[in-house]
């Protein structure tokens, strides 16, 4: 199933199931996060009920999509694509390649759950940044919480997946990480999720290696700047959950980002071909990221003071494939 969180003019957020171009709404007051807490059974029951007896049926073009999960308790962002690590290592001047430590465990950092944007929202350039970038990722959403989860049991804790664009102020990021801490301000202004949460069972026919045999693509102003395959991840989501839950908890609604795919950001271009390879993002630029089966996010970059909030007029939309 494909779940969305949506709103119409003057209304509060609603949750629905996408069927073709129609949204079948659940009861008012139901949230996606509130349907989590088990291995997905509650969510599927709610979705089946909405398809059978919806509280409202709306056309996709008549609503404003929010992030499927606007309020995740935490967002952990990993770094699991080898080609991305190699390219950004070159940017950092590490000619010797990928650090051996990277292969030992799926490293992550906590990013800002308050910075989550939806697929219709403008993306502001963070204050003080002149080297703005995007990052194409796929996020897993935890449905069933737990502690010290073994990788062999971890996949039943994942309820579904959605696109994630981790916007990055590279100049701020590089400066703060020079003191061996961060990233923090380089990452915490915007994080786009959406357009839909696709339940894990929908993707099973495409299962391959560490992930799924599905294409990934990123473009700036309509020009493709990078492509990859989702199953080129070095670490699996099960390994990510095992590492994240070691000695602590993951909870329902937690978001685990895959990290940037190969070719999924401008920083790789800069690392491989120099700073002239591509301009950094500027107000007015449009970034489009896509993953087969999960859809497309198209976001307009704006100056920090020009961003409209998520109840304002949509400047860019989303596409579902």
C-alpha positions in Angstrom: 0.0 0.0 0.0 0.9 3.6 -0.5 0.1 6.0 2.4 0.1 9.8 2.2 -0.5 12.6 4.7 -2.3 15.4 3.0 -4.2 18.6 3.6 -6.7 20.7 1.7 -7.3 24.5 2.1 -8.0 25.3 5.7 -8.0 21.7 6.9 -5.9 19.8 9.3 -3.6 16.9 8.2 -5.3 13.7 7.2 -4.0 10.3 6.3 -5.1 8.3 3.3 -4.2 5.5 1.0 -3.3 6.3 -2.6 -5.1 4.2 -5.2 -4.2 5.4 -8.7 -4.8 9.1 -8.6 -7.3 9.0 -5.8 -6.7 9.4 -2.1 -9.0 7.3 0.1 -9.1 9.1 3.4 -9.0 7.5 6.9 -10.9 8.9 9.9 -10.1 12.5 10.9 -7.5 12.6 13.7 -5.7 9.4 12.6 -2.0 9.9 12.0 0.5 7.7 10.3 2.6 7.6 13.4 -0.4 6.6 15.5 -0.9 3.5 13.3 2.6 2.2 14.0 3.8 0.0 16.9 3.6 -3.5 15.5 4.9 -5.3 12.4 2.6 -3.4 10.1 -0.7 -5.3 10.7 -2.5 -2.2 12.2 -1.4 0.0 9.3 -2.6 -2.5 6.7 -5.9 -3.0 8.4 -6.5 0.7 8.4 -5.5 0.9 4.7 -7.8 -1.9 3.7 -10.7 -0.3 5.6 -10.0 3.0 3.8 -10.0 1.4 0.4 -13.2 -0.5 1.2 -15.1 2.3 3.1 -13.2 5.7 2.8 -14.2 8.6 4.9 -13.5 10.8 1.8 -12.2 10.3 -1.7 -10.1 13.1 -3.2 -8.1 13.5 -6.4 -4.4 13.8 -5.8 -4.1 17.1 -7.7 -6.7 18.6 -5.3 -4.7 18.2 -2.1 -1.4 19.4 -0.7 0.9 16.5 0.2 2.7 16.8 3.5 5.6 14.5 4.5 4.1 11.1 5.0 5.5 11.2 8.6 5.7 14.9 9.5 6.7 14.2 13.1 9.3 11.4 13.3 10.7 11.0 16.9 14.2 10.8 15.5 16.0 10.8 12.2 19.2 8.8 11.8 21.2 9.4 8.6 23.6 6.7 7.6 26.3 6.5 4.9 25.9 3.1 3.1 26.7 3.7 -0.6 30.3 3.0 -1.3 30.6 5.1 -4.5 29.3 8.2 -2.6 31.8 7.7 0.2 34.6 7.4 -2.4 33.6 10.6 -4.2 33.2 12.7 -1.1 36.6 11.4 0.2 38.2 12.9 -2.9 36.5 16.2 -2.1 38.0 16.1 1.4 41.4 15.5 -0.1 41.7 11.9 1.0 43.4 10.4 -2.0 43.9 7.1 -0.3 40.2 6.3 -0.8 37.6 5.0 1.6 38.7 4.7 5.3 38.8 1.1 6.4 36.7 1.9 9.4 33.7 2.6 7.1 33.4 -1.1 6.3 33.2 -2.1 9.9 29.7 -0.7 10.7 27.0 1.4 9.1 27.9 4.8 10.7 25.2 7.4 11.2 24.5 10.7 12.8 21.3 12.1 14.3 19.7 14.9 12.2 16.9 17.3 13.0 13.3 15.9 13.1 12.0 19.5 13.4 13.4 20.3 9.9 11.1 17.8 8.0 9.5 19.3 4.9 6.9 17.9 2.6 7.0 17.3 -1.2 5.3 20.6 -2.0 7.5 22.8 0.3 10.2 25.2 -0.9 13.7 24.5 0.5 15.5 27.5 1.9 19.3 28.1 1.6 20.5 27.9 5.2 21.6 31.2 6.8 25.3 31.9 6.0 25.7 29.2 3.4 27.0 29.7 -0.1 27.7 26.1 -1.0 24.3 24.4 -0.9 23.7 20.8 -2.0 21.1 18.1 -2.1 21.4 14.4 -1.2 19.2 11.6 -2.7 18.5 8.9 -0.2 15.8 6.3 0.7 14.5 6.2 4.2 13.2 3.2 6.1 10.5 3.9 8.7 10.4 1.9 11.9 7.0 0.3 12.6 7.9 -2.0 15.5 10.3 -0.6 18.1 12.9 -2.6 20.0 16.3 -2.7 21.7 19.4 -4.7 20.7 17.7 -6.0 17.6 19.6 -8.7 15.6 20.0 -8.1 11.9 18.4 -11.5 11.3 15.1 -10.2 12.9 15.3 -6.6 11.9 13.4 -6.4 8.7 10.1 -7.1 10.5 10.7 -3.8 12.3 10.5 -1.8 9.0 7.0 -0.8 8.0 7.9 0.9 4.7 10.1 3.3 2.7 10.0 6.8 1.3 12.3 9.2 -0.6 14.5 11.4 1.5 16.4 14.5 0.3 19.0 15.5 2.9 19.7 19.2 2.1 23.3 20.1 3.0 25.1 23.4 3.5 28.5 22.1 2.6 30.6 25.1 3.6 29.0 25.1 7.1 29.4 21.4 7.3 33.1 21.4 6.4 33.8 24.2 8.9 32.1 22.6 11.8 33.5 19.1 11.1 37.0 20.5 11.2 36.7 20.4 15.0 35.8 16.7 14.8 32.1 17.2 15.6 29.0 17.4 13.5 27.5 17.8 11.0 25.0 20.0 12.8 24.2 23.4 11.3 25.3 22.2 7.9 22.3 19.8 7.9 19.5 21.0 10.2 17.5 23.5 8.1 15.7 21.2 5.8 15.0 17.5 5.2 12.4 16.5 2.6 10.4 13.3 2.9 7.8 11.9 0.6 5.8 11.8 -1.5 4.4 8.5 -0.2 5.2 5.8 2.3 5.3 2.6 0.4 4.8 -0.5 2.6 7.6 -3.0 2.6 5.5 -5.8 1.0 5.0 -3.7 -2.1 8.7 -3.9 -2.9 9.3 -7.6 -2.3 9.3 -8.5 -6.0 12.3 -6.2 -6.5 14.3 -7.5 -3.6 18.0 -7.8 -4.4 21.1 -8.0 -2.2 21.1 -5.3 0.5 18.0 -3.5 -0.8 15.9 -3.5 -4.0 16.7 -3.6 -7.7 15.3 -0.2 -8.5 16.7 2.8 -10.2 17.6 6.2 -8.6 18.1 9.5 -10.3 18.8 13.1 -9.4 18.5 16.2 -11.6 19.0 19.9 -11.2 16.9 22.2 -13.5 15.9 19.2 -15.5 19.5 18.0 -16.2 20.4 14.6 -14.7 23.5 14.9 -12.6 23.6 11.3 -11.2 22.1 7.8 -11.2 22.5 4.7 -9.2 20.7 1.5 -8.2 19.2 1.1 -4.8 20.7 -2.3 -4.3 24.2 -0.9 -4.6 24.1 -0.2 -0.8 27.0 -1.8 1.0 25.0 -2.2 4.2 21.4 -3.5 4.5 18.6 -1.8 6.4 18.6 -4.8 8.8 22.3 -4.1 9.5 21.5 -0.4 10.0 18.7 -1.3 12.6 21.0 -3.7 14.4 23.7 -1.0 14.8 21.2 1.8 15.6 19.5 -0.3 18.3 22.7 -1.6 20.0 22.5 -0.6 23.6 19.5 1.6 23.1 16.1 1.7 21.4 14.5 2.4 18.0 10.9 3.5 18.3 7.8 3.5 16.0 8.1 6.3 13.5 11.9 6.6 13.7 13.4 7.4 10.3 16.6 5.8 9.1 18.1 7.3 6.0 20.3 5.2 3.7 22.8 8.0 3.1 23.4 9.4 -0.4 23.5 7.1 -3.3 26.3 7.2 -5.9 26.0 10.4 -7.9 23.2 11.6 -5.6 24.7 15.0 -4.8 26.9 17.7 -6.1 29.7 17.1 -3.7 30.6 13.9 -5.5 30.9 15.9 -8.8 33.2 18.4 -7.0 35.3 15.6 -5.6 35.7 13.8 -8.9 35.9 16.7 -11.4 36.6 19.8 -9.4 34.5 22.8 -8.2 33.8 23.8 -11.8 31.9 20.6 -12.4 28.6 22.0 -11.3 27.5 25.3 -9.6 26.1 25.0 -6.0 22.4 25.3 -5.6 21.0 28.8 -5.8 17.6 30.4 -5.2 15.4 29.6 -8.2 17.0 26.2 -8.9 14.8 23.1 -9.0 16.0 19.7 -7.8 14.2 16.5 -8.8 15.0 13.2 -7.1 13.4 9.9 -8.1 13.4 6.2 -7.1 11.4 3.6 -9.0 8.3 2.5 -7.1 8.8 5.3 -4.5 8.0 8.3 -6.7 9.5 11.7 -7.3 10.2 14.8 -5.3 10.6 18.1 -7.0 11.7 21.0 -4.8 12.4 24.6 -5.5 15.3 26.3 -3.7 14.6 29.7 -2.3 16.4 32.3 -0.3 16.0 31.7 3.5 13.6 34.6 4.0 11.5 33.7 1.0 10.3 30.2 2.0 6.6 29.8 2.4 5.4 27.5 5.1 3.7 24.1 4.4 0.3 25.7 4.5 1.1 28.2 1.8 0.7 28.1 -2.0 2.5 25.3 -3.6 5.4 26.3 -5.8 6.4 22.9 -6.9 4.6 19.6 -6.8 5.3 15.9 -6.6 4.9 13.0 -9.0 4.0 9.4 -8.2 5.2 6.6 -10.4 
